[in-house]
């Protein structure tokens, strides 16, 4: 498996394409903490009305920590850092005009003027353009199983290496090849550090098989680590924190459900971009909704951890090297 990382940042006058909400702009200009939040979760990852509840909950969790949330999307030909309630509701509405935007079709969505829900990779590019240093999501994409037969590797991994942003998540989705994903992150030079996680978590389940070299028990310590990393490196940092214990699924049962879901996908001829949403929906069915409850809990928990890291960074560290926060 070969994974390479581009060495250049987005070119051009980025500010011409940016719309930064007034509250977000004020926080950035004052050096205050901001956390970017993903819209793909809302538009494609969760059913209604749960998606709207989660969108509101994440913003509320971040604000409760004294941090400014910035939900990220493309609207009306602009890259938006910070959405209002009506705009967030639009991404929860099931509007078929909404495009799932990754690094490959990012500019295409801008030019087309279509609403774009941003994947992890596209969210990281947006954070870098706006000067946001911390981003929260559910779980990252990675190397898919059977990658030696069908090389399916998420652009999230390259984005983590390309953009100097702290990404907080509950690990990689359990349907992926976790060892291969960790190997790719090592190749790309992306630090994978735990926040109260001694081992790499498995999204719906707490991890045990893949111990982490660095595990921090306090967000202040993690922020100091991030500041040191940004001072000497241009890559991002992946911070993993486990799903809250009361919502964590048993690893053995989860592995069984995942195996059955993969068999069903092969039987039904599901391939390409359709695989992940198919498998997640099938896991929800097989678990009797337990994966959905775990997903909601971990997303909110990740937002909380991200807010605390952002607040600690704002207190202790200057913006990272190569920050591209555009001038006013």
N, C-alpha and C positions, 0 to 999 in steps of 0.2 A: 504494500500500500504506500503510495507516494502522495504527500500533502505538502503543498508549498504555500508560503505566505507572501502576498504582495508587500513591497516595501514603501509604496507611495500612499499618501493620504489623498482624499478626494480633492480634485483640482477645480479651479475656477472661483468666481465670486459667489461663494455659497450663500451669503446673506441675501442675495437677490431671490433665492428660492425658499427662504426661511420665514416662518411666521411664529414668533415666540410670544406666548401669552404674557400679558403685562405683569402678572404675579411672578411668573417664572423669570422674566427679564429682570425684575427688581431683585429677586434672590440672587441671580447670577452676577448682576452688576455689583452687589454688595458683598460677594463672596459667601453668601449663605448656602445652606445645603438644599439640594434638589435631587429627587429620584425620578428617573424615567420609568414609565409603565407601558406595557405592551398592549396592542389592540388585537393582534391575531387571536389571543385567548378569548376575547370578547366576541369577535365576529365569526370565528371558526372552531374554537376549542371547547366552548361550553354551551349548553342548550339554554333557551329563554325559559323563564325569566332569570335563571341563575346567573347568566352572564352579566345582566344589569346589576344584580345584587353584588357580584364580585367586583365589578368595576367601581361601584360606589364604595364598597368596603375597603378596597386597596387605597383609594384616595384618602378615605377617612383615617385609616391606620397610619399612613405617612404623615398626615397633618397632626395626628395625635402626638407624634414624636417631635413636633415643632419643625417639620421639614416640608418643603414645597413639592407637591406631586406634579409631574408633567406627563400626562398621557400622550403617547406619540402616534401620529398618523400622517397620511397625506390627504389633503382636502383642497379642492379647487385649484390644483396646480401648485400648491405650496406644501413644504415640509413643515408640519405643525408640532411644536413642542409645547404642549398644554392645550387641552380641549375643555370646552364648557360642558355643562350637563346635557344640553340638547345634542351636542356633537357626539358625546359618548353614547347617548341613547341611540343615535343613528347606527353606530357600529354594533349595537346589540339587537337591531331590528330585523335581521335576516335579509336586508337589502341585497339583492343579487348583483347590483352594480358594483359592490365592494370587491376590490381585487386584493388577493393575498400577495403582498409585496416582499420580495427578497432582494439581495444585492443585484441579481441579474436584471430584474425588470423595474428597478427603482426609478431610473430616469424615464423609462417608458410610461410609468404611471403618472409621473409629474407632467410630461408632455401631453398625455391623453386627457388630463384633468379629471381622472376618475378618483373616487374615494379609495384609499389604500390602507388596509390593515397591515401593520408592519410585523414581520417575523422577528425573531431574536436578532438575526444578522442585520436586517434593515433598521431595527431599533438602535443597535449599537452604532451604526453609521450616523443615524440622526442625533444620538447623544454626542458623538464626536463633533458633528457640525455645529451643534448648539452650545457646546461647552459643558455638558452635563457629565459628571464623573461617576455616577452610580446608577445602575439599572437593575430592576427586579423583574423576574419572570417566574414561570412554573418550573419547567425543566428545559434544558437545552436539547437541540438535535445533535446527532453524532454519526457514528459509523453504523450502518444497518447490518443486521445479521445476513450471512451469505454474501458479504461484500466481495469475496474473492470470485464469486460467480457473476454477481451483478454489482459493480462498484457504485454504491449509493452512499455518499458521504455528505452530510449537511454542510451548507455554507456557514452555519453558525460557528464552526470550528475556525475557519479562516477569519471570520469577523472578530472572534475573540483575540486572535493574534494581531489583527490589523489595527484595532481601535483601542486607545488607552482608557478603558472604562472598567470599573468594577461591576461584574455581573453576579447577582445573587440568585441562586436557584436551589432546587432540591435534587440536584444531580441530573443525570441523563434519563430520558424516558426508559422504562424497564423493557420495552420492546426492542431496544438497540443492543448492539454488541458492546458492552461496557468496557471490557479490557482493550478492545481495539480503539474505542473512543479515547480512553485515557492515554494510550500509546500515541495517538495522533496529537493530543494536546501537548504531550511531552516533546514530540518532534517539533511542534510549532513554538515551543518556548513559553507556553501559557501556564503560569503557576495555578495549581489547583489546591486551594486551602480550605480547611474546614472551619466552620463556626459552630462550636459545640458538636463536632462530627469527627470522630476518630477514624472513620472509614467513609468511603465514597457512598452517599445515599443512593437508593434505587427508586427515586421519585415517590411511588406509593409506599415503599417499604424502607426501613432503616437498613443501612448497609453494614456488612461485616467482612466481606471477602476482599475488599480492596482498601487496605489501610492508607491513610494520608500522612505525608511527611510532616505537614504543618497543620495543627489544630489549635484554634484560639478559643478561649472561653469567654472573652469579652470583646465587644466591638471596638473599644478604644485600642486594644492591642492590634487588632486586625487592621485598623486604620493606619497605625504606624508602619505596619508591614507594607500596606499598599502605597503609602507615601514614599517609602524607601524604594520600592519597585519602580514606581513612576519616575523617580529621580534618575534611574539608570537604564530604563528600558522603555521601549515604545509599545509593548504589547499590553493587552488587557490582563485582568485577573479574574479567575473563576472562583467564586466563594460558594461553597456548598453547605447547606444546613438541612438537617433531616425534617421530614414531615413530623408534626407534633405527635407524640407517642400515642395519645388517645385515638388518633385517626390512622395510625400506621397499620398496614396490612402485613399478614404473615408472609415471609419470603417464599416458603415452600408452596403455599397455595397460590401466590402470585405467579410463581414460575409455572405452575400447572396451567393456570388460566392463560398465561401468555403463550405457552406451547399450543394450547387448543386454538387460540385466536390466530396464530400463525398458520396452523393447518387449515383453518377455515378460509383464510385469505388466499392461500395457494389453491385450494379447491375452487374458490369463486373467481380465480384469475385476476385478483386485485394486484396492481403493479404501480410503480412510480409514486407520484405525489398522493395518490389515493390510499396508499398503504397505511400511513400513520393515522389518519382520521378513522379508517376502517377498524384498525386494531384497537384504538382507544374506545370506540363505540362498542366493540365486541367485549372488551374487558369490563365495561360498565354493565353489560348484560350478564356476563358470567359471574360477576361479583355481587349481583343484586343491588347495584348502585353504590357499593362501598368505595370503588375507585373514584367516583364523582365527589363523594364527601371528603375523601382524602385530598383530592385535587383542590377543592375549595380551601381546605384548611392550610395546605402547604403554600398556596399562592398568597394568602393573607400573611402567613408567617414570614415568607420571603420578603414581602413588602416592608414588614416591621423591622427585620434585620437590616435590610438595605437602608432604611431611614436612619437607623442608629449608626450605621457605618458612615453615611453621608454627613450626619451631624458631627461625628468625631473627626472626619476628614476636614470639614470646614473649620473646626476649632484648631486643628494642629498642622495642616499641610497646605502649601500653595497649590495652584492648579498643576496638573501633570504636564510633563514635557510634551510639546507638540499639540497642546490644547488649541482647538480651532474656534473658540467662542468668538463669533463675529462682532465687529465693532458696531456701535449704535449708529 
